Amino acid sequence: MTIDWSWISEHTSDLATLTLSHLQAALSAVALGLLISLPLAVVAHRVKPLRGFLLGFSNVLFTIPSIAVFVLLLPVSGLTRTTTVIGLTIYTLVVLLRNTVEGLDSVPAKTKEAAKAMGTRPLRTLLTVELPLALPVIMAGVRIATVMAISLVSVATYIGDGGLGQLFTDGFQRNFPTPVIAGVVLTLLLALAADAVLVAVQYVLTPWTRRRRSA
């Protein structure tokens, strides 16, 4: 299998546009997934009877084939980027919700009791104590969800919006491997770069974990 380097050089602008579109779809889904999963995780953490239902429901959504999700959304949002983002968001929920719940569970009870004894209100305790301490576990979920979303964007090619996935379709239809190889490599590099950025963000946001390691 040979690569036509001239094709790549002639389509650099198109590759950059598709890569940016691919990343935008993935990050939008992860951001939306976080907005949905955070309050649901707090509810699941504090209202035990709802915990099993919420986690179980997210697991059920995850079992639906990705193509089927996009097809089911077509009558609602049509052949648009909205359909892509909603579909990807559904798949990020199972990871983000579970990791956020586990992160909140990992906060020591004595820490929360100390905050309560100091007169800190529940909402402030959540924002200034529980969520920061749960951040390493939450960020692990964000990293997984981001890489997963980047890999799944290509499936949206079937509804006319798949970022780098369009290269796969183009290559297969023309029996021309260069676009396929370029799409695979760019998707892989995008996932690695996004994960590296998130590791750096976690490093900056959790300075106490560095002190713990050096102690």
Secondary structure, 3 states (H helix, E strand, C coil): CCCCHHHHHHCHHHHHHHHHHHHHHHHHHHHHHHHHHHHHHHHHHHCHHHHHHHHHHHHHHHHCCHHHHHHHHHHHHCCCHHHHHHHHHHHHHHHHHHHHHHHHHCCCHHHHHHHHHCCCCHHHHHHHHHHHHHHHHHHHHHHHHHHHHHHHHHHHHHHCCCCCHHHHHHHHHHCCHHHHHHHHHHHHHHHHHHHHHHHHHHHHHCHHHHHHHHC
